[in-house]
Amino acid sequence: MSGANEDIFDSIVVAEESFRGEGYREGFDRGTHLGLQDGRRHGVSHGAKLSSEVSFYYGFAITWKCLLQLNNDVKSRKHLKILEAFLGLIQGCPHEDQPETLTEDIKKLRAKFRQVCSILGVSSDLKAFMKISEAMSF
């Protein structure tokens, strides 16, 4: 009789381990799927914000370049050179896959933007610019 009892207990232990393993796999798969969705959503949101910021810098630099080209004085030519360097940084930003240097590239753009604003004598408060652009949106 002890052999039959051992078989019953063995089958219970095996079933429990099987269910635990199956539950783990299902939980792991579901967690992986949800994690990928959350990661994708975060990436799209963060990418859109960065894209909007870089696009703003580009529009800002092009606008000032056009304005400064109307003047032919020495000061305007110096400012144009700085704006050209800023535009070069912007255009050098990768538009595809996220490189390891993205954080550094964005830091450089922000620093250059502050430098350009300082030289031009305009505020570098990006939030203020964004409020103006939102008010002007169609």
The first five atom37 places (N, CA, C, CB, O) and aatype in JSON, in Angstrom:
{
  "aatype": [12, 15, 7, 0, 2, 6, 3, 9, 13, 3, 15, 9, 19, 19, 0, 6, 6, 15, 13, 1, 7, 6, 7, 18, 1, 6, 7, 13, 3, 1, 7, 16, 8, 10, 7, 10, 5, 3, 7, 1, 1, 8, 7, 19, 15, 8, 7, 0, 11, 10, 15, 15, 6, 19, 15, 13, 18, 18, 7, 13, 0, 9, 16, 17, 11, 4, 10, 10, 5, 10, 2, 2, 3, 19, 11, 15, 1, 11, 8, 10, 11, 9, 10, 6, 0, 13, 10, 7, 10, 9, 5, 7, 4, 14, 8, 6, 3, 5, 14, 6, 16, 10, 16, 6, 3, 9, 11, 11, 10, 1, 0, 11, 13, 1, 5, 19, 4, 15, 9, 10, 7, 19, 15, 15, 3, 10, 11, 0, 13, 12, 11, 9, 15, 6, 0, 12, 15, 13],
  "atom_mask": [
    [1, 1, 1, 1, 1],
    [1, 1, 1, 1, 1],
    [1, 1, 1, 0, 1],
    [1, 1, 1, 1, 1],
    [1, 1, 1, 1, 1],
    [1, 1, 1, 1, 1],
    [1, 1, 1, 1, 1],
    [1, 1, 1, 1, 1],
    [1, 1, 1, 1, 1],
    [1, 1, 1, 1, 1],
    [1, 1, 1, 1, 1],
    [1, 1, 1, 1, 1],
    [1, 1, 1, 1, 1],
    [1, 1, 1, 1, 1],
    [1, 1, 1, 1, 1],
    [1, 1, 1, 1, 1],
    [1, 1, 1, 1, 1],
    [1, 1, 1, 1, 1],
    [1, 1, 1, 1, 1],
    [1, 1, 1, 1, 1],
    [1, 1, 1, 0, 1],
    [1, 1, 1, 1, 1],
    [1, 1, 1, 0, 1],
    [1, 1, 1, 1, 1],
    [1, 1, 1, 1, 1],
    [1, 1, 1, 1, 1],
    [1, 1, 1, 0, 1],
    [1, 1, 1, 1, 1],
    [1, 1, 1, 1, 1],
    [1, 1, 1, 1, 1],
    [1, 1, 1, 0, 1],
    [1, 1, 1, 1, 1],
    [1, 1, 1, 1, 1],
    [1, 1, 1, 1, 1],
    [1, 1, 1, 0, 1],
    [1, 1, 1, 1, 1],
    [1, 1, 1, 1, 1],
    [1, 1, 1, 1, 1],
    [1, 1, 1, 0, 1],
    [1, 1, 1, 1, 1],
    [1, 1, 1, 1, 1],
    [1, 1, 1, 1, 1],
    [1, 1, 1, 0, 1],
    [1, 1, 1, 1, 1],
    [1, 1, 1, 1, 1],
    [1, 1, 1, 1, 1],
    [1, 1, 1, 0, 1],
    [1, 1, 1, 1, 1],
    [1, 1, 1, 1, 1],
    [1, 1, 1, 1, 1],
    [1, 1, 1, 1, 1],
    [1, 1, 1, 1, 1],
    [1, 1, 1, 1, 1],
    [1, 1, 1, 1, 1],
    [1, 1, 1, 1, 1],
    [1, 1, 1, 1, 1],
    [1, 1, 1, 1, 1],
    [1, 1, 1, 1, 1],
    [1, 1, 1, 0, 1],
    [1, 1, 1, 1, 1],
    [1, 1, 1, 1, 1],
    [1, 1, 1, 1, 1],
    [1, 1, 1, 1, 1],
    [1, 1, 1, 1, 1],
    [1, 1, 1, 1, 1],
    [1, 1, 1, 1, 1],
    [1, 1, 1, 1, 1],
    [1, 1, 1, 1, 1],
    [1, 1, 1, 1, 1],
    [1, 1, 1, 1, 1],
    [1, 1, 1, 1, 1],
    [1, 1, 1, 1, 1],
    [1, 1, 1, 1, 1],
    [1, 1, 1, 1, 1],
    [1, 1, 1, 1, 1],
    [1, 1, 1, 1, 1],
    [1, 1, 1, 1, 1],
    [1, 1, 1, 1, 1],
    [1, 1, 1, 1, 1],
    [1, 1, 1, 1, 1],
    [1, 1, 1, 1, 1],
    [1, 1, 1, 1, 1],
    [1, 1, 1, 1, 1],
    [1, 1, 1, 1, 1],
    [1, 1, 1, 1, 1],
    [1, 1, 1, 1, 1],
    [1, 1, 1, 1, 1],
    [1, 1, 1, 0, 1],
    [1, 1, 1, 1, 1],
    [1, 1, 1, 1, 1],
    [1, 1, 1, 1, 1],
    [1, 1, 1, 0, 1],
    [1, 1, 1, 1, 1],
    [1, 1, 1, 1, 1],
    [1, 1, 1, 1, 1],
    [1, 1, 1, 1, 1],
    [1, 1, 1, 1, 1],
    [1, 1, 1, 1, 1],
    [1, 1, 1, 1, 1],
    [1, 1, 1, 1, 1],
    [1, 1, 1, 1, 1],
    [1, 1, 1, 1, 1],
    [1, 1, 1, 1, 1],
    [1, 1, 1, 1, 1],
    [1, 1, 1, 1, 1],
    [1, 1, 1, 1, 1],
    [1, 1, 1, 1, 1],
    [1, 1, 1, 1, 1],
    [1, 1, 1, 1, 1],
    [1, 1, 1, 1, 1],
    [1, 1, 1, 1, 1],
    [1, 1, 1, 1, 1],
    [1, 1, 1, 1, 1],
    [1, 1, 1, 1, 1],
    [1, 1, 1, 1, 1],
    [1, 1, 1, 1, 1],
    [1, 1, 1, 1, 1],
    [1, 1, 1, 1, 1],
    [1, 1, 1, 1, 1],
    [1, 1, 1, 1, 1],
    [1, 1, 1, 0, 1],
    [1, 1, 1, 1, 1],
    [1, 1, 1, 1, 1],
    [1, 1, 1, 1, 1],
    [1, 1, 1, 1, 1],
    [1, 1, 1, 1, 1],
    [1, 1, 1, 1, 1],
    [1, 1, 1, 1, 1],
    [1, 1, 1, 1, 1],
    [1, 1, 1, 1, 1],
    [1, 1, 1, 1, 1],
    [1, 1, 1, 1, 1],
    [1, 1, 1, 1, 1],
    [1, 1, 1, 1, 1],
    [1, 1, 1, 1, 1],
    [1, 1, 1, 1, 1],
    [1, 1, 1, 1, 1],
    [1, 1, 1, 1, 1]
  ],
  "atom_positions": [
    [[0.81, -1.19, 0.0], [0.0, 0.0, 0.0], [0.86, 1.25, 0.0], [-0.92, 0.0, 1.18], [0.45, 2.29, -0.52]],
    [[2.02, 1.15, 0.57], [2.88, 2.34, 0.61], [3.34, 2.72, -0.79], [4.08, 2.09, 1.53], [3.6, 3.9, -1.03]],
    [[3.47, 1.79, -1.72], [3.86, 2.09, -3.09], [2.81, 2.89, -3.82], [0.0, 0.0, 0.0], [3.13, 3.8, -4.58]],
    [[1.53, 2.57, -3.58], [0.44, 3.29, -4.24], [0.36, 4.71, -3.7], [-0.9, 2.57, -4.03], [0.11, 5.65, -4.46]],
    [[0.57, 4.88, -2.38], [0.53, 6.21, -1.77], [1.67, 7.08, -2.3], [0.61, 6.11, -0.24], [1.49, 8.27, -2.56]],
    [[2.85, 6.47, -2.45], [3.99, 7.21, -2.98], [3.72, 7.67, -4.4], [5.24, 6.36, -2.93], [4.09, 8.79, -4.76]],
    [[3.08, 6.82, -5.21], [2.75, 7.21, -6.58], [1.78, 8.38, -6.61], [2.17, 6.02, -7.34], [1.91, 9.28, -7.44]],
    [[0.81, 8.37, -5.72], [-0.17, 9.47, -5.66], [0.54, 10.77, -5.28], [-1.32, 9.15, -4.64], [0.33, 11.81, -5.89]],
    [[1.4, 10.68, -4.24], [2.11, 11.88, -3.81], [3.09, 12.36, -4.87], [2.84, 11.62, -2.5], [3.26, 13.56, -5.07]],
    [[3.73, 11.43, -5.55], [4.65, 11.81, -6.63], [3.89, 12.53, -7.74], [5.37, 10.57, -7.19], [4.37, 13.54, -8.26]],
    [[2.73, 12.02, -8.1], [1.95, 12.65, -9.16], [1.47, 14.04, -8.73], [0.75, 11.77, -9.55], [1.38, 14.94, -9.56]],
    [[1.16, 14.21, -7.44], [0.75, 15.53, -6.94], [1.92, 16.5, -7.01], [0.22, 15.42, -5.47], [1.75, 17.64, -7.44]],
    [[3.1, 16.07, -6.6], [4.29, 16.92, -6.63], [4.64, 17.28, -8.08], [5.49, 16.21, -5.95], [4.95, 18.43, -8.37]],
    [[4.58, 16.31, -8.98], [4.88, 16.54, -10.38], [3.87, 17.52, -10.98], [4.89, 15.21, -11.17], [4.24, 18.42, -11.73]],
    [[2.6, 17.34, -10.65], [1.55, 18.23, -11.16], [1.77, 19.65, -10.64], [0.15, 17.72, -10.76], [1.63, 20.62, -11.39]],
    [[2.11, 19.77, -9.36], [2.34, 21.09, -8.77], [3.51, 21.78, -9.46], [2.59, 20.98, -7.25], [3.43, 22.96, -9.8]],
    [[4.6, 21.06, -9.67], [5.77, 21.63, -10.34], [5.43, 22.0, -11.78], [6.95, 20.65, -10.31], [5.9, 23.03, -12.28]],
    [[4.64, 21.18, -12.43], [4.23, 21.45, -13.81], [3.4, 22.73, -13.88], [3.43, 20.27, -14.37], [3.64, 23.59, -14.72]],
    [[2.42, 22.85, -12.97], [1.57, 24.05, -12.96], [2.38, 25.3, -12.61], [0.41, 23.89, -11.96], [2.17, 26.37, -13.19]],
    [[3.3, 25.16, -11.67], [4.14, 26.29, -11.29], [4.99, 26.73, -12.49], [5.05, 25.92, -10.08], [5.1, 27.93, -12.77]],
    [[5.57, 25.77, -13.17], [6.39, 26.09, -14.35], [5.55, 26.73, -15.46], [0.0, 0.0, 0.0], [5.99, 27.69, -16.1]],
    [[4.36, 26.19, -15.68], [3.47, 26.74, -16.7], [3.04, 28.15, -16.33], [2.25, 25.83, -16.89], [3.01, 29.04, -17.18]],
    [[2.71, 28.37, -15.05], [2.32, 29.71, -14.58], [3.46, 30.7, -14.73], [0.0, 0.0, 0.0], [3.25, 31.85, -15.11]],
    [[4.67, 30.25, -14.42], [5.84, 31.1, -14.56], [6.02, 31.52, -16.01], [7.1, 30.39, -14.05], [6.22, 32.7, -16.31]],
    [[5.94, 30.54, -16.93], [6.13, 30.84, -18.36], [5.06, 31.81, -18.87], [6.09, 29.55, -19.2], [5.36, 32.76, -19.59]],
    [[3.81, 31.57, -18.47], [2.73, 32.46, -18.89], [2.94, 33.87, -18.34], [1.36, 31.91, -18.44], [2.78, 34.86, -19.05]],
    [[3.31, 33.95, -17.07], [3.56, 35.25, -16.44], [4.74, 35.96, -17.08], [0.0, 0.0, 0.0], [4.7, 37.17, -17.31]],
    [[5.79, 35.2, -17.37], [6.97, 35.78, -18.0], [6.63, 36.29, -19.4], [8.11, 34.74, -18.08], [7.03, 37.4, -19.76]],
    [[5.91, 35.5, -20.18], [5.51, 35.93, -21.53], [4.63, 37.16, -21.49], [4.78, 34.79, -22.25], [4.83, 38.1, -22.26]],
    [[3.66, 37.17, -20.58], [2.76, 38.33, -20.46], [3.53, 39.56, -20.0], [1.61, 38.02, -19.47], [3.31, 40.65, -20.52]],
    [[4.42, 39.39, -19.05], [5.24, 40.51, -18.56], [6.16, 41.05, -19.65], [0.0, 0.0, 0.0], [6.34, 42.26, -19.77]],
    [[6.72, 40.15, -20.43], [7.58, 40.57, -21.54], [6.78, 41.38, -22.55], [8.24, 39.36, -22.22], [7.23, 42.43, -23.01]],
    [[5.61, 40.89, -22.89], [4.75, 41.58, -23.86], [4.36, 42.97, -23.35], [3.49, 40.74, -24.15], [4.45, 43.95, -24.09]],
    [[3.91, 43.04, -22.09], [3.52, 44.33, -21.52], [4.72, 45.27, -21.4], [2.87, 44.14, -20.15], [4.59, 46.47, -21.61]],
    [[5.87, 44.72, -21.05], [7.09, 45.54, -20.95], [7.48, 46.12, -22.3], [0.0, 0.0, 0.0], [7.88, 47.28, -22.38]],
    [[7.36, 45.32, -23.34], [7.67, 45.82, -24.67], [6.69, 46.91, -25.09], [7.64, 44.68, -25.69], [7.09, 47.91, -25.69]],
    [[5.42, 46.74, -24.78], [4.42, 47.76, -25.1], [4.72, 49.06, -24.35], [3.0, 47.26, -24.75], [4.7, 50.15, -24.93]],
    [[4.99, 48.94, -23.05], [5.3, 50.13, -22.25], [6.58, 50.8, -22.77], [5.46, 49.76, -20.76], [6.63, 52.03, -22.89]],
    [[7.58, 50.02, -23.08], [8.83, 50.56, -23.61], [8.64, 51.26, -24.94], [0.0, 0.0, 0.0], [9.19, 52.33, -25.17]],
    [[7.86, 50.66, -25.81], [7.58, 51.26, -27.11], [6.83, 52.58, -26.93], [6.76, 50.29, -27.99], [7.16, 53.57, -27.58]],
    [[5.83, 52.58, -26.06], [5.04, 53.79, -25.8], [5.94, 54.9, -25.24], [3.88, 53.49, -24.82], [5.84, 56.06, -25.67]],
    [[6.8, 54.55, -24.3], [7.72, 55.53, -23.72], [8.69, 56.04, -24.78], [8.5, 54.91, -22.53], [8.96, 57.24, -24.86]],
    [[9.2, 55.15, -25.6], [10.15, 55.54, -26.64], [9.53, 56.48, -27.66], [0.0, 0.0, 0.0], [10.16, 57.46, -28.08]],
    [[8.31, 56.2, -28.05], [7.61, 57.06, -29.02], [7.39, 58.44, -28.4], [6.26, 56.43, -29.46], [7.62, 59.45, -29.06]],
    [[6.94, 58.47, -27.17], [6.68, 59.75, -26.5], [7.96, 60.56, -26.34], [6.03, 59.51, -25.13], [7.99, 61.74, -26.67]],
    [[9.0, 59.91, -25.85], [10.29, 60.59, -25.64], [10.89, 61.03, -26.97], [11.27, 59.68, -24.88], [11.42, 62.13, -27.09]],
    [[10.8, 60.16, -27.96], [11.31, 60.49, -29.3], [10.58, 61.67, -29.92], [0.0, 0.0, 0.0], [11.2, 62.51, -30.57]],
    [[9.28, 61.74, -29.72], [8.49, 62.85, -30.27], [8.9, 64.17, -29.61], [6.98, 62.6, -30.07], [9.0, 65.2, -30.28]],
    [[9.15, 64.14, -28.3], [9.57, 65.35, -27.61], [10.94, 65.81, -28.11], [9.61, 65.11, -26.08], [11.15, 67.0, -28.35]],
    [[11.86, 64.88, -28.25], [13.19, 65.24, -28.74], [13.13, 65.74, -30.18], [14.14, 64.05, -28.65], [13.81, 66.7, -30.54]],
    [[12.32, 65.09, -30.98], [12.16, 65.51, -32.36], [11.58, 66.92, -32.45], [11.26, 64.54, -33.12], [12.03, 67.73, -33.26]],
    [[10.62, 67.21, -31.62], [10.02, 68.54, -31.58], [11.05, 69.58, -31.16], [8.81, 68.56, -30.61], [11.1, 70.68, -31.72]],
    [[11.87, 69.24, -30.19], [12.91, 70.16, -29.72], [13.94, 70.43, -30.82], [13.62, 69.59, -28.48], [14.29, 71.58, -31.07]],
    [[14.4, 69.39, -31.48], [15.4, 69.56, -32.54], [14.79, 70.32, -33.71], [15.94, 68.18, -33.01], [15.46, 71.15, -34.33]],
    [[13.54, 70.04, -34.03], [12.86, 70.77, -35.11], [12.73, 72.25, -34.77], [11.47, 70.17, -35.37], [12.88, 73.1, -35.64]],
    [[12.44, 72.55, -33.52], [12.38, 73.94, -33.1], [13.73, 74.62, -33.3], [11.95, 74.04, -31.62], [13.8, 75.72, -33.85]],
    [[14.81, 73.95, -32.86], [16.15, 74.52, -33.03], [16.42, 74.81, -34.51], [17.23, 73.57, -32.47], [16.98, 75.86, -34.85]],
    [[16.04, 73.9, -35.35], [16.28, 74.07, -36.79], [15.51, 75.29, -37.32], [15.87, 72.8, -37.57], [16.08, 76.13, -38.02]],
    [[14.23, 75.39, -36.99], [13.44, 76.53, -37.43], [13.97, 77.85, -36.87], [0.0, 0.0, 0.0], [14.01, 78.85, -37.58]],
    [[14.37, 77.83, -35.62], [14.96, 79.01, -34.98], [16.21, 79.45, -35.73], [15.29, 78.72, -33.5], [16.36, 80.63, -36.06]],
    [[17.11, 78.51, -35.99], [18.37, 78.83, -36.66], [18.15, 79.32, -38.09], [19.29, 77.61, -36.66], [18.8, 80.27, -38.53]],
    [[17.26, 78.68, -38.82], [16.98, 79.1, -40.2], [16.39, 80.51, -40.21], [16.01, 78.1, -40.88], [16.76, 81.33, -41.05]],
    [[15.47, 80.79, -39.3], [14.84, 82.11, -39.23], [15.89, 83.19, -38.96], [13.76, 82.13, -38.13], [15.93, 84.22, -39.63]],
    [[16.73, 82.94, -37.96], [17.76, 83.93, -37.66], [18.78, 84.05, -38.78], [18.47, 83.57, -36.36], [19.29, 85.15, -39.04]],
    [[19.07, 82.97, -39.44], [20.0, 83.03, -40.58], [19.43, 83.94, -41.67], [20.27, 81.61, -41.15], [20.14, 84.78, -42.22]],
    [[18.16, 83.76, -41.97], [17.51, 84.61, -42.99], [17.52, 86.07, -42.57], [16.06, 84.14, -43.24], [17.78, 86.95, -43.38]],
    [[17.25, 86.33, -41.3], [17.24, 87.71, -40.82], [18.63, 88.33, -40.87], [16.71, 87.77, -39.39], [18.77, 89.49, -41.27]],
    [[19.64, 87.59, -40.48], [21.01, 88.12, -40.46], [21.58, 88.3, -41.85], [21.9, 87.21, -39.65], [22.45, 89.15, -42.06]],
    [[21.12, 87.52, -42.8], [21.62, 87.66, -44.17], [21.18, 88.97, -44.8], [21.14, 86.49, -45.02], [21.75, 89.42, -45.79]],
    [[20.16, 89.59, -44.22], [19.7, 90.89, -44.71], [20.7, 92.0, -44.37], [18.33, 91.24, -44.13], [20.77, 93.01, -45.06]],
    [[21.47, 91.79, -43.31], [22.5, 92.76, -42.91], [23.84, 92.32, -43.47], [22.58, 92.89, -41.35], [24.09, 91.13, -43.66]],
    [[24.69, 93.31, -43.73], [25.99, 92.98, -44.3], [27.12, 93.49, -43.41], [26.14, 93.57, -45.72], [28.24, 93.68, -43.87]],
    [[26.83, 93.71, -42.14], [27.86, 94.21, -41.25], [28.68, 93.05, -40.67], [27.24, 95.04, -40.11], [28.31, 91.88, -40.8]],
    [[29.79, 93.39, -40.04], [30.73, 92.4, -39.5], [30.07, 91.56, -38.41], [31.99, 93.1, -38.94], [30.26, 90.35, -38.35]],
    [[29.3, 92.21, -37.55], [28.65, 91.52, -36.44], [27.69, 90.44, -36.97], [27.89, 92.52, -35.54], [27.66, 89.32, -36.46]],
    [[26.92, 90.78, -37.98], [25.97, 89.82, -38.56], [26.7, 88.65, -39.19], [25.09, 90.5, -39.61], [26.24, 87.51, -39.09]],
    [[27.83, 88.91, -39.85], [28.6, 87.81, -40.47], [29.16, 86.86, -39.4], [29.76, 88.38, -41.33], [29.19, 85.65, -39.61]],
    [[29.59, 87.41, -38.27], [30.07, 86.56, -37.17], [28.93, 85.71, -36.62], [30.7, 87.42, -36.04], [29.1, 84.52, -36.35]],
    [[27.77, 86.34, -36.45], [26.6, 85.6, -35.96], [26.2, 84.51, -36.95], [25.43, 86.56, -35.71], [25.78, 83.43, -36.54]],
    [[26.32, 84.8, -38.24], [25.98, 83.79, -39.26], [26.89, 82.57, -39.15], [26.1, 84.41, -40.68], [26.43, 81.44, -39.32]],
    [[28.16, 82.79, -38.88], [29.1, 81.67, -38.74], [28.69, 80.78, -37.55], [30.55, 82.19, -38.54], [28.74, 79.55, -37.64]],
    [[28.3, 81.41, -36.46], [27.88, 80.65, -35.29], [26.59, 79.89, -35.59], [27.68, 81.59, -34.07], [26.43, 78.74, -35.19]],
    [[25.67, 80.54, -36.3], [24.42, 79.87, -36.69], [24.69, 78.71, -37.64], [23.46, 80.86, -37.35], [24.03, 77.68, -37.56]],
    [[25.65, 78.86, -38.53], [26.01, 77.77, -39.44], [26.54, 76.57, -38.66], [27.06, 78.24, -40.46], [26.23, 75.42, -38.98]],
    [[27.35, 76.84, -37.63], [27.86, 75.75, -36.79], [26.7, 75.06, -36.07], [28.9, 76.28, -35.76], [26.67, 73.84, -35.94]],
    [[25.75, 75.86, -35.59], [24.57, 75.32, -34.92], [23.75, 74.47, -35.88], [23.7, 76.46, -34.33], [23.31, 73.37, -35.54]],
    [[23.54, 74.97, -37.09], [22.81, 74.21, -38.11], [23.54, 72.91, -38.45], [22.61, 75.05, -39.38], [22.91, 71.88, -38.69]],
    [[24.87, 72.96, -38.49], [25.65, 71.75, -38.74], [25.43, 70.69, -37.67], [0.0, 0.0, 0.0], [25.31, 69.51, -37.97]],
    [[25.38, 71.13, -36.41], [25.09, 70.2, -35.31], [23.7, 69.59, -35.46], [25.22, 70.91, -33.95], [23.51, 68.39, -35.26]],
    [[22.75, 70.44, -35.81], [21.37, 69.96, -35.96], [21.28, 68.95, -37.09], [20.41, 71.13, -36.22], [20.69, 67.88, -36.93]],
    [[21.86, 69.29, -38.21], [21.79, 68.4, -39.37], [22.6, 67.13, -39.18], [22.28, 69.13, -40.61], [22.36, 66.14, -39.85]],
    [[23.56, 67.16, -38.26], [24.35, 65.97, -37.96], [23.66, 65.01, -37.01], [0.0, 0.0, 0.0], [24.14, 63.89, -36.8]],
    [[22.54, 65.43, -36.45], [21.8, 64.54, -35.55], [21.25, 63.36, -36.34], [20.64, 65.3, -34.84], [20.7, 63.54, -37.43]],
    [[21.39, 62.16, -35.81], [20.86, 60.99, -36.5], [19.33, 61.02, -36.54], [21.35, 59.71, -35.83], [18.69, 61.41, -35.57]],
    [[18.77, 60.6, -37.65], [17.32, 60.57, -37.82], [16.76, 59.17, -37.7], [16.93, 61.16, -39.16], [15.54, 58.98, -37.71]],
    [[17.62, 58.2, -37.58], [17.18, 56.82, -37.5], [17.54, 56.26, -36.14], [17.81, 55.96, -38.62], [17.59, 57.01, -35.17]],
    [[17.79, 54.99, -36.05], [18.06, 54.29, -34.79], [18.71, 55.18, -33.74], [18.94, 53.1, -35.05], [19.48, 56.09, -34.06]],
    [[18.4, 54.91, -32.49], [18.96, 55.67, -31.38], [20.41, 55.27, -31.16], [18.13, 55.47, -30.1], [20.69, 54.14, -30.74]],
    [[21.33, 56.17, -31.42], [22.74, 55.84, -31.17], [23.08, 56.0, -29.7], [23.65, 56.72, -32.03], [22.33, 56.6, -28.93]],
    [[24.22, 55.47, -29.31], [24.67, 55.61, -27.92], [24.99, 57.06, -27.6], [25.88, 54.73, -27.66], [25.01, 57.44, -26.43]],
    [[25.26, 57.87, -28.62], [25.66, 59.26, -28.41], [24.49, 60.23, -28.36], [26.61, 59.68, -29.49], [24.7, 61.44, -28.29]],
    [[23.26, 59.74, -28.41], [22.09, 60.62, -28.47], [22.05, 61.61, -27.31], [20.82, 59.79, -28.48], [21.81, 62.79, -27.52]],
    [[22.28, 61.15, -26.11], [22.25, 62.02, -24.94], [23.3, 63.12, -25.06], [22.47, 61.22, -23.65], [23.02, 64.29, -24.78]],
    [[24.49, 62.74, -25.46], [25.56, 63.73, -25.64], [25.23, 64.7, -26.77], [26.9, 63.03, -25.92], [25.48, 65.9, -26.65]],
    [[24.68, 64.19, -27.86], [24.31, 65.06, -28.99], [23.28, 66.09, -28.58], [23.77, 64.22, -30.16], [23.39, 67.26, -28.95]],
    [[22.28, 65.68, -27.82], [21.24, 66.6, -27.36], [21.82, 67.63, -26.39], [20.09, 65.82, -26.69], [21.46, 68.8, -26.45]],
    [[22.72, 67.19, -25.51], [23.38, 68.14, -24.59], [24.16, 69.19, -25.36], [24.32, 67.39, -23.62], [24.12, 70.37, -25.02]],
    [[24.86, 68.77, -26.41], [25.62, 69.71, -27.24], [24.69, 70.69, -27.94], [26.48, 68.96, -28.28], [24.97, 71.89, -27.99]],
    [[23.57, 70.19, -28.48], [22.61, 71.06, -29.13], [22.05, 72.1, -28.16], [21.46, 70.24, -29.73], [21.95, 73.28, -28.5]],
    [[21.7, 71.67, -26.98], [21.14, 72.59, -25.99], [22.16, 73.65, -25.59], [20.67, 71.81, -24.75], [21.83, 74.82, -25.46]],
    [[23.4, 73.22, -25.4], [24.45, 74.18, -25.03], [24.69, 75.17, -26.17], [25.77, 73.44, -24.68], [24.84, 76.37, -25.94]],
    [[24.73, 74.68, -27.39], [24.94, 75.56, -28.55], [23.76, 76.51, -28.7], [25.13, 74.73, -29.85], [23.95, 77.68, -29.04]],
    [[22.54, 76.03, -28.45], [21.36, 76.89, -28.52], [21.48, 78.03, -27.51], [20.07, 76.07, -28.26], [21.2, 79.19, -27.85]],
    [[21.88, 77.72, -26.28], [22.05, 78.76, -25.27], [23.12, 79.76, -25.69], [22.41, 78.13, -23.91], [22.97, 80.97, -25.48]],
    [[24.2, 79.25, -26.29], [25.27, 80.13, -26.76], [24.76, 81.06, -27.87], [26.47, 79.3, -27.27], [25.02, 82.26, -27.86]],
    [[24.03, 80.5, -28.83], [23.49, 81.28, -29.94], [22.53, 82.34, -29.4], [22.76, 80.36, -30.96], [22.58, 83.5, -29.83]],
    [[21.66, 81.96, -28.48], [20.71, 82.92, -27.9], [21.44, 84.04, -27.18], [19.75, 82.21, -26.93], [21.06, 85.21, -27.28]],
    [[22.49, 83.69, -26.46], [23.27, 84.69, -25.74], [23.9, 85.68, -26.72], [24.35, 84.02, -24.88], [23.87, 86.89, -26.49]],
    [[24.47, 85.17, -27.77], [25.12, 86.03, -28.77], [24.1, 86.91, -29.48], [25.88, 85.18, -29.79], [24.38, 88.07, -29.78]],
    [[22.93, 86.36, -29.76], [21.89, 87.13, -30.45], [21.14, 88.06, -29.5], [20.9, 86.18, -31.13], [20.42, 88.96, -29.95]],
    [[21.3, 87.85, -28.2], [20.63, 88.71, -27.23], [19.15, 88.38, -27.05], [0.0, 0.0, 0.0], [18.34, 89.26, -26.78]],
    [[18.82, 87.09, -27.22], [17.44, 86.64, -27.02], [17.4, 85.61, -25.89], [16.85, 86.03, -28.34], [18.41, 85.0, -25.56]],
    [[16.23, 85.44, -25.32], [16.06, 84.49, -24.24], [16.26, 83.07, -24.75], [14.67, 84.63, -23.6], [15.87, 82.73, -25.87]],
    [[16.87, 82.25, -23.93], [17.05, 80.84, -24.3], [16.03, 79.95, -23.59], [18.47, 80.37, -23.96], [16.19, 78.73, -23.55]],
    [[14.98, 80.57, -23.04], [13.93, 79.83, -22.34], [13.08, 79.1, -23.38], [13.06, 80.77, -21.46], [12.19, 79.69, -23.99]],
    [[13.36, 77.84, -23.57], [12.67, 77.05, -24.58], [11.17, 76.97, -24.3], [13.26, 75.65, -24.65], [10.37, 76.93, -25.23]],
    [[10.79, 76.94, -23.03], [9.36, 76.87, -22.68], [8.63, 78.12, -23.17], [9.18, 76.72, -21.15], [7.5, 78.03, -23.64]],
    [[9.27, 79.28, -23.07], [8.65, 80.51, -23.54], [8.47, 80.46, -25.06], [9.5, 81.74, -23.15], [7.43, 80.88, -25.57]],
    [[9.46, 79.95, -25.78], [9.35, 79.82, -27.23], [8.23, 78.87, -27.61], [10.68, 79.33, -27.83], [7.47, 79.12, -28.55]],
    [[8.12, 77.77, -26.86], [7.09, 76.78, -27.17], [5.69, 77.36, -26.95], [7.28, 75.51, -26.31], [4.77, 77.06, -27.7]],
    [[5.53, 78.2, -25.91], [4.24, 78.84, -25.68], [3.88, 79.76, -26.85], [4.27, 79.64, -24.37], [2.73, 79.8, -27.28]],
    [[4.87, 80.47, -27.36], [4.63, 81.34, -28.5], [4.25, 80.52, -29.73], [5.87, 82.19, -28.8], [3.32, 80.87, -30.45]],
    [[4.98, 79.44, -29.96], [4.67, 78.62, -31.14], [3.32, 77.94, -31.03], [5.75, 77.57, -31.35], [2.64, 77.76, -32.03]],
    [[2.92, 77.56, -29.81], [1.59, 76.96, -29.62], [0.5, 78.0, -29.89], [1.45, 76.4, -28.18], [-0.54, 77.67, -30.45]],
    [[0.74, 79.23, -29.49], [-0.24, 80.29, -29.71], [-0.37, 80.61, -31.19], [0.15, 81.56, -28.93], [-1.42, 81.08, -31.65]],
    [[0.7, 80.35, -31.95], [0.69, 80.67, -33.38], [0.25, 79.49, -34.23], [2.05, 81.13, -33.82], [0.13, 79.63, -35.45]],
    [[0.01, 78.33, -33.64], [-0.35, 77.15, -34.43], [-1.71, 77.33, -35.07], [-0.33, 75.89, -33.56], [-2.56, 78.05, -34.55]],
    [[-1.89, 76.69, -36.18], [-3.13, 76.87, -36.96], [-4.16, 75.85, -36.61], [-2.85, 76.81, -38.43], [-5.25, 75.86, -37.17]]
  ]
}
